[in-house]
Amino acid sequence: MIKKLFHYICVLVACALWSAVLALVYRFGIELIFRVNPLSAQTYHSFAGYWNSGGVLKGKDVLLLLAIFSYIPLCFWGFYKLYYYKYMRLLTVPLNKIANHGLDGYVAPDVNIKNLKIEEKKTIDQIVQERLNLEKKKNQQSVGATDLRRQVIEQIEEAKK
């Protein structure tokens, strides 16, 4: 029930955005071509006054009326396309591109949660003791390496004699 409600809310938001964008494009186009604001009530009052006073429609006037009346079918056509062709993806792809700019080549490594080792919290004394043990191991290894070098040098010197 809630999933359907959320779906319909998303559809309504997408349709409202489509209508707003289309209205702005229509306004810009009609103002550019016909020098008339189609979103103004004053425009329609002047049309009605012209028609009521016996004005005759010319070719340019008919094109203007067709452009204005084609807004509603184009809105429904856009609603149809948005509803059947993943409207949320159309809205989120540009935002995802902007958010992930520079991360396109990065591939996150696969992590298997079952194999992660969770360590217990350690006190400072335990951490210091572990560091000391590591240092002792390093010193023992280096001492062992110097002893080995010393033995090799002694064998070489005995072989020379």
Secondary structure, DSSP 8 states (H G I E B T S, - for coil): -HHHHHHHHHHHHHHHHHHHHHHHHHHHHHHHHH---TT-HHHHHHHHHHHHTT----HHHHHHHHHHHTHHHHHHHHHHHHHHTTHHHHHHHHHHHHHTTT-TT-------GGG--------HHHHHHHHHHHHHHHHHHHHHHHHHHHHHHHHHHHHH-
